[in-house]
């Protein structure tokens, strides 16, 4: 049985504690990783550091280490946070850790040759195993494993597994501008924070995302697949733990619909053409016209572009 906080005050304390633990774990991990592997003053830094460097939509040099830091923060927060049953702790770590690990694999080894479900599955049908296909299958497997931990009813396992994996993939589709995926994840997860069962699941993820958001908006780092997939997967676990089957089916239909729409519609164009969404999307980010043109570092000229 879930360890449900018995009073509103207890739920508030539990939520605050989970948010704080996720934030501290994510910031500590980010500081450790960037100290060891982050960009140094020399843009031609060889070795592990260079593998985590990318260019963002402006052509500026950033690090992908925000993603692993968020995934570790989410998992550590889930292990330490109060209010979670052993079952939900395990499901959160399996979903968040698995999505983060397969996302990091695609971040480091992927190419721009195939994009989206259609591109990766089409390549797979031709006998070509892309890193994106490995990620899709891996996140699907980890989502199914987490779903088995949440609820062993066969119908719920299928629904929850699809919801966890689908949420991981969908949030990654928003990671095309600084801070966008983190904002979407935080807005999606905020209502769950008040739920006695879903709240303790989502709290560390919200804390980790909020703690790393300044790095993302400041264009020093990006979530990449590792961070966006991990955050989305944990949002899926919180929905699996806290919503009725009917509500989960409705949410899954929305996730599938948006994912399918992304193959034909640019989310960036929709956001840019909708003033309220555009203002929220740009909040905290430096304006495009403020970016001075800078030549790309030599070590990034051949690197795949992201965000």
One Martini backbone bead per residue (centre of mass of N, CA, C, O) as a GRO file, in nm:
protein
  307
    1UNK     BB    1   0.097   0.034   0.020
    2UNK     BB    2   0.078   0.350   0.022
    3UNK     BB    3   0.233   0.635   0.183
    4UNK     BB    4  -0.011   0.825   0.290
    5UNK     BB    5  -0.063   1.127   0.371
    6UNK     BB    6  -0.306   1.228   0.618
    7UNK     BB    7  -0.249   1.536   0.570
    8UNK     BB    8  -0.205   1.841   0.439
    9UNK     BB    9   0.058   1.903   0.591
   10UNK     BB   10   0.200   1.637   0.521
   11UNK     BB   11   0.191   1.677   0.213
   12UNK     BB   12   0.355   1.937   0.207
   13UNK     BB   13   0.612   1.828   0.337
   14UNK     BB   14   0.658   1.603   0.132
   15UNK     BB   15   0.682   1.783  -0.119
   16UNK     BB   16   0.913   1.966  -0.025
   17UNK     BB   17   1.116   1.741   0.025
   18UNK     BB   18   1.120   1.626  -0.264
   19UNK     BB   19   1.205   1.882  -0.410
   20UNK     BB   20   1.469   1.932  -0.252
   21UNK     BB   21   1.611   1.663  -0.313
   22UNK     BB   22   1.610   1.688  -0.621
   23UNK     BB   23   1.765   1.958  -0.635
   24UNK     BB   24   2.024   1.880  -0.483
   25UNK     BB   25   2.101   1.634  -0.655
   26UNK     BB   26   2.118   1.782  -0.930
   27UNK     BB   27   2.323   2.005  -0.858
   28UNK     BB   28   2.547   1.817  -0.754
   29UNK     BB   29   2.580   1.656  -1.015
   30UNK     BB   30   2.638   1.890  -1.206
   31UNK     BB   31   2.893   1.993  -1.063
   32UNK     BB   32   3.053   1.729  -1.092
   33UNK     BB   33   3.037   1.690  -1.403
   34UNK     BB   34   3.148   1.974  -1.492
   35UNK     BB   35   3.418   1.946  -1.344
   36UNK     BB   36   3.505   1.689  -1.516
   37UNK     BB   37   3.332   1.741  -1.826
   38UNK     BB   38   3.316   2.020  -1.881
   39UNK     BB   39   3.361   2.309  -2.019
   40UNK     BB   40   3.634   2.479  -2.101
   41UNK     BB   41   3.834   2.737  -2.210
   42UNK     BB   42   3.896   2.515  -2.421
   43UNK     BB   43   3.727   2.419  -2.711
   44UNK     BB   44   3.950   2.164  -2.759
   45UNK     BB   45   3.870   1.967  -2.559
   46UNK     BB   46   3.939   1.657  -2.492
   47UNK     BB   47   3.752   1.385  -2.462
   48UNK     BB   48   3.478   1.360  -2.263
   49UNK     BB   49   3.392   1.658  -2.285
   50UNK     BB   50   3.337   1.672  -2.598
   51UNK     BB   51   3.093   1.467  -2.602
   52UNK     BB   52   2.901   1.691  -2.434
   53UNK     BB   53   2.904   1.877  -2.677
   54UNK     BB   54   2.704   2.146  -2.818
   55UNK     BB   55   2.471   2.302  -3.031
   56UNK     BB   56   2.248   2.536  -3.057
   57UNK     BB   57   2.021   2.739  -3.226
   58UNK     BB   58   2.263   2.971  -3.235
   59UNK     BB   59   2.562   2.822  -3.206
   60UNK     BB   60   2.614   2.754  -2.918
   61UNK     BB   61   2.798   2.638  -2.654
   62UNK     BB   62   2.712   2.331  -2.486
   63UNK     BB   63   2.587   2.108  -2.239
   64UNK     BB   64   2.454   1.770  -2.166
   65UNK     BB   65   2.477   1.734  -1.839
   66UNK     BB   66   2.189   1.800  -1.747
   67UNK     BB   67   2.055   1.528  -1.798
   68UNK     BB   68   2.203   1.335  -1.598
   69UNK     BB   69   2.146   1.516  -1.353
   70UNK     BB   70   1.840   1.482  -1.357
   71UNK     BB   71   1.824   1.173  -1.343
   72UNK     BB   72   1.975   1.148  -1.073
   73UNK     BB   73   1.794   1.335  -0.908
   74UNK     BB   74   1.535   1.172  -0.939
   75UNK     BB   75   1.639   0.902  -0.820
   76UNK     BB   76   1.745   1.005  -0.551
   77UNK     BB   77   1.482   1.136  -0.459
   78UNK     BB   78   1.312   0.871  -0.465
   79UNK     BB   79   1.482   0.723  -0.246
   80UNK     BB   80   1.457   0.968  -0.014
   81UNK     BB   81   1.173   1.033  -0.021
   82UNK     BB   82   0.885   1.085   0.117
   83UNK     BB   83   0.575   0.887   0.070
   84UNK     BB   84   0.699   0.621  -0.050
   85UNK     BB   85   0.676   0.330  -0.172
   86UNK     BB   86   0.869   0.075  -0.276
   87UNK     BB   87   0.722   0.045  -0.545
   88UNK     BB   88   0.745   0.350  -0.642
   89UNK     BB   89   1.044   0.377  -0.621
   90UNK     BB   90   1.114   0.162  -0.826
   91UNK     BB   91   0.954   0.271  -1.069
   92UNK     BB   92   1.100   0.547  -1.085
   93UNK     BB   93   1.388   0.441  -1.127
   94UNK     BB   94   1.336   0.268  -1.376
   95UNK     BB   95   1.218   0.488  -1.559
   96UNK     BB   96   1.424   0.722  -1.522
   97UNK     BB   97   1.687   0.559  -1.562
   98UNK     BB   98   1.623   0.428  -1.835
   99UNK     BB   99   1.563   0.686  -1.997
  100UNK     BB  100   1.834   0.825  -1.936
  101UNK     BB  101   2.025   0.608  -2.053
  102UNK     BB  102   1.907   0.592  -2.345
  103UNK     BB  103   1.934   0.894  -2.399
  104UNK     BB  104   2.244   0.911  -2.365
  105UNK     BB  105   2.311   0.720  -2.592
  106UNK     BB  106   2.187   0.901  -2.814
  107UNK     BB  107   2.348   1.156  -2.758
  108UNK     BB  108   2.640   1.016  -2.814
  109UNK     BB  109   2.556   0.812  -3.084
  110UNK     BB  110   2.393   0.979  -3.256
  111UNK     BB  111   2.210   1.083  -3.547
  112UNK     BB  112   2.051   1.273  -3.824
  113UNK     BB  113   1.929   1.050  -4.023
  114UNK     BB  114   1.695   0.996  -3.804
  115UNK     BB  115   1.349   1.090  -3.720
  116UNK     BB  116   1.150   0.981  -3.520
  117UNK     BB  117   0.942   0.724  -3.535
  118UNK     BB  118   0.926   0.701  -3.841
  119UNK     BB  119   1.231   0.696  -3.900
  120UNK     BB  120   1.324   0.461  -3.711
  121UNK     BB  121   1.114   0.243  -3.801
  122UNK     BB  122   1.186   0.255  -4.099
  123UNK     BB  123   1.478   0.164  -4.065
  124UNK     BB  124   1.410  -0.106  -3.927
  125UNK     BB  125   1.250  -0.222  -4.173
  126UNK     BB  126   1.537  -0.206  -4.344
  127UNK     BB  127   1.762  -0.315  -4.119
  128UNK     BB  128   1.814  -0.047  -3.948
  129UNK     BB  129   1.990   0.026  -3.649
  130UNK     BB  130   1.926   0.278  -3.455
  131UNK     BB  131   1.965   0.465  -3.177
  132UNK     BB  132   1.664   0.544  -3.165
  133UNK     BB  133   1.554   0.255  -3.162
  134UNK     BB  134   1.694   0.168  -2.905
  135UNK     BB  135   1.557   0.381  -2.732
  136UNK     BB  136   1.264   0.305  -2.777
  137UNK     BB  137   1.292   0.012  -2.674
  138UNK     BB  138   1.418   0.075  -2.397
  139UNK     BB  139   1.190   0.260  -2.289
  140UNK     BB  140   0.969   0.052  -2.324
  141UNK     BB  141   1.090  -0.158  -2.127
  142UNK     BB  142   1.113   0.025  -1.874
  143UNK     BB  143   0.812   0.101  -1.871
  144UNK     BB  144   0.706  -0.189  -1.834
  145UNK     BB  145   0.857  -0.251  -1.573
  146UNK     BB  146   0.727  -0.023  -1.408
  147UNK     BB  147   0.432  -0.115  -1.452
  148UNK     BB  148   0.462  -0.387  -1.299
  149UNK     BB  149   0.509  -0.244  -1.025
  150UNK     BB  150   0.250  -0.074  -0.997
  151UNK     BB  151   0.067  -0.291  -1.184
  152UNK     BB  152  -0.040  -0.635  -1.259
  153UNK     BB  153  -0.251  -0.568  -1.439
  154UNK     BB  154  -0.262  -0.622  -1.769
  155UNK     BB  155  -0.400  -0.362  -1.860
  156UNK     BB  156  -0.229  -0.163  -1.686
  157UNK     BB  157   0.044  -0.237  -1.801
  158UNK     BB  158  -0.008  -0.136  -2.087
  159UNK     BB  159  -0.098   0.151  -2.024
  160UNK     BB  160   0.145   0.238  -1.844
  161UNK     BB  161   0.374   0.172  -2.036
  162UNK     BB  162   0.279   0.366  -2.263
  163UNK     BB  163   0.272   0.624  -2.088
  164UNK     BB  164   0.568   0.635  -2.002
  165UNK     BB  165   0.700   0.620  -2.284
  166UNK     BB  166   0.532   0.847  -2.419
  167UNK     BB  167   0.616   1.077  -2.226
  168UNK     BB  168   0.917   1.064  -2.282
  169UNK     BB  169   0.896   1.132  -2.586
  170UNK     BB  170   0.725   1.392  -2.583
  171UNK     BB  171   0.912   1.578  -2.416
  172UNK     BB  172   1.148   1.564  -2.624
  173UNK     BB  173   0.993   1.735  -2.849
  174UNK     BB  174   1.044   2.015  -2.673
  175UNK     BB  175   1.374   2.010  -2.706
  176UNK     BB  176   1.431   2.314  -2.899
  177UNK     BB  177   1.452   2.509  -2.646
  178UNK     BB  178   1.530   2.689  -2.393
  179UNK     BB  179   1.334   2.542  -2.128
  180UNK     BB  180   1.085   2.400  -2.254
  181UNK     BB  181   1.075   2.110  -2.135
  182UNK     BB  182   1.081   2.194  -1.838
  183UNK     BB  183   0.822   2.361  -1.841
  184UNK     BB  184   0.630   2.142  -1.935
  185UNK     BB  185   0.691   1.943  -1.704
  186UNK     BB  186   0.613   2.132  -1.469
  187UNK     BB  187   0.319   2.192  -1.558
  188UNK     BB  188   0.228   1.891  -1.569
  189UNK     BB  189   0.320   1.819  -1.258
  190UNK     BB  190   0.191   2.021  -1.056
  191UNK     BB  191  -0.097   1.897  -0.999
  192UNK     BB  192   0.027   1.627  -0.866
  193UNK     BB  193   0.147   1.741  -0.596
  194UNK     BB  194  -0.144   1.717  -0.434
  195UNK     BB  195  -0.125   1.421  -0.451
  196UNK     BB  196  -0.088   1.154  -0.234
  197UNK     BB  197   0.060   0.966  -0.459
  198UNK     BB  198   0.185   1.138  -0.699
  199UNK     BB  199   0.348   1.360  -0.553
  200UNK     BB  200   0.605   1.194  -0.449
  201UNK     BB  201   0.693   1.122  -0.740
  202UNK     BB  202   0.716   1.425  -0.874
  203UNK     BB  203   0.884   1.610  -0.686
  204UNK     BB  204   1.185   1.549  -0.767
  205UNK     BB  205   1.147   1.631  -1.065
  206UNK     BB  206   1.072   1.928  -1.015
  207UNK     BB  207   1.326   2.003  -0.858
  208UNK     BB  208   1.535   1.933  -1.076
  209UNK     BB  209   1.424   2.118  -1.301
  210UNK     BB  210   1.438   2.387  -1.142
  211UNK     BB  211   1.748   2.379  -1.072
  212UNK     BB  212   1.830   2.363  -1.401
  213UNK     BB  213   1.691   2.597  -1.559
  214UNK     BB  214   1.912   2.824  -1.558
  215UNK     BB  215   2.107   2.669  -1.748
  216UNK     BB  216   1.913   2.656  -1.986
  217UNK     BB  217   1.834   2.961  -2.016
  218UNK     BB  218   2.153   3.043  -2.021
  219UNK     BB  219   2.296   2.853  -2.235
  220UNK     BB  220   2.491   2.615  -2.090
  221UNK     BB  221   2.255   2.400  -2.127
  222UNK     BB  222   2.102   2.072  -2.191
  223UNK     BB  223   1.898   1.803  -2.171
  224UNK     BB  224   1.823   1.624  -2.376
  225UNK     BB  225   1.735   1.299  -2.379
  226UNK     BB  226   1.800   1.226  -2.088
  227UNK     BB  227   1.624   1.445  -1.945
  228UNK     BB  228   1.352   1.439  -2.097
  229UNK     BB  229   1.293   1.136  -2.066
  230UNK     BB  230   1.303   1.121  -1.757
  231UNK     BB  231   1.084   1.329  -1.694
  232UNK     BB  232   0.853   1.196  -1.858
  233UNK     BB  233   0.853   0.918  -1.717
  234UNK     BB  234   0.775   1.023  -1.431
  235UNK     BB  235   0.509   1.144  -1.515
  236UNK     BB  236   0.393   0.867  -1.592
  237UNK     BB  237   0.408   0.739  -1.310
  238UNK     BB  238   0.223   0.942  -1.166
  239UNK     BB  239  -0.024   0.871  -1.339
  240UNK     BB  240  -0.031   0.565  -1.279
  241UNK     BB  241  -0.066   0.613  -0.959
  242UNK     BB  242  -0.319   0.855  -0.959
  243UNK     BB  243  -0.505   0.740  -1.186
  244UNK     BB  244  -0.746   0.639  -1.355
  245UNK     BB  245  -0.807   0.448  -1.621
  246UNK     BB  246  -0.967   0.656  -1.781
  247UNK     BB  247  -0.762   0.888  -1.751
  248UNK     BB  248  -0.522   0.734  -1.877
  249UNK     BB  249  -0.650   0.691  -2.154
  250UNK     BB  250  -0.684   0.989  -2.220
  251UNK     BB  251  -0.385   1.065  -2.191
  252UNK     BB  252  -0.276   0.866  -2.400
  253UNK     BB  253  -0.427   0.986  -2.639
  254UNK     BB  254  -0.282   1.259  -2.622
  255UNK     BB  255   0.007   1.157  -2.658
  256UNK     BB  256  -0.037   1.020  -2.932
  257UNK     BB  257  -0.147   1.265  -3.084
  258UNK     BB  258   0.103   1.451  -3.050
  259UNK     BB  259   0.310   1.260  -3.172
  260UNK     BB  260   0.175   1.242  -3.450
  261UNK     BB  261   0.172   1.552  -3.507
  262UNK     BB  262   0.490   1.591  -3.509
  263UNK     BB  263   0.523   1.473  -3.808
  264UNK     BB  264   0.354   1.751  -3.933
  265UNK     BB  265   0.407   1.949  -3.685
  266UNK     BB  266   0.538   2.242  -3.553
  267UNK     BB  267   0.577   2.339  -3.234
  268UNK     BB  268   0.736   2.601  -3.277
  269UNK     BB  269   0.527   2.738  -3.467
  270UNK     BB  270   0.286   2.727  -3.277
  271UNK     BB  271   0.411   2.890  -3.048
  272UNK     BB  272   0.492   3.147  -3.218
  273UNK     BB  273   0.168   3.191  -3.309
  274UNK     BB  274   0.109   3.194  -2.983
  275UNK     BB  275   0.130   3.431  -2.756
  276UNK     BB  276   0.111   3.283  -2.478
  277UNK     BB  277   0.319   3.063  -2.552
  278UNK     BB  278   0.551   3.249  -2.634
  279UNK     BB  279   0.590   3.395  -2.362
  280UNK     BB  280   0.645   3.142  -2.195
  281UNK     BB  281   0.881   3.032  -2.365
  282UNK     BB  282   1.060   3.315  -2.333
  283UNK     BB  283   1.084   3.300  -2.039
  284UNK     BB  284   1.420   3.378  -1.942
  285UNK     BB  285   1.511   3.432  -2.229
  286UNK     BB  286   1.709   3.540  -2.456
  287UNK     BB  287   1.700   3.715  -2.715
  288UNK     BB  288   1.774   3.670  -3.037
  289UNK     BB  289   1.896   3.966  -3.092
  290UNK     BB  290   2.121   3.931  -2.852
  291UNK     BB  291   2.282   3.753  -3.034
  292UNK     BB  292   2.599   3.705  -3.111
  293UNK     BB  293   2.810   3.645  -3.351
  294UNK     BB  294   2.976   3.324  -3.357
  295UNK     BB  295   3.214   3.120  -3.410
  296UNK     BB  296   3.266   2.801  -3.433
  297UNK     BB  297   3.409   2.561  -3.294
  298UNK     BB  298   3.602   2.316  -3.426
  299UNK     BB  299   3.476   2.070  -3.246
  300UNK     BB  300   3.159   2.150  -3.365
  301UNK     BB  301   3.120   2.145  -3.677
  302UNK     BB  302   3.046   1.813  -3.676
  303UNK     BB  303   2.825   1.837  -3.483
  304UNK     BB  304   2.529   1.776  -3.369
  305UNK     BB  305   2.238   1.939  -3.356
  306UNK     BB  306   2.057   2.111  -3.089
  307UNK     BB  307   1.789   2.300  -2.978
   0.00000   0.00000   0.00000
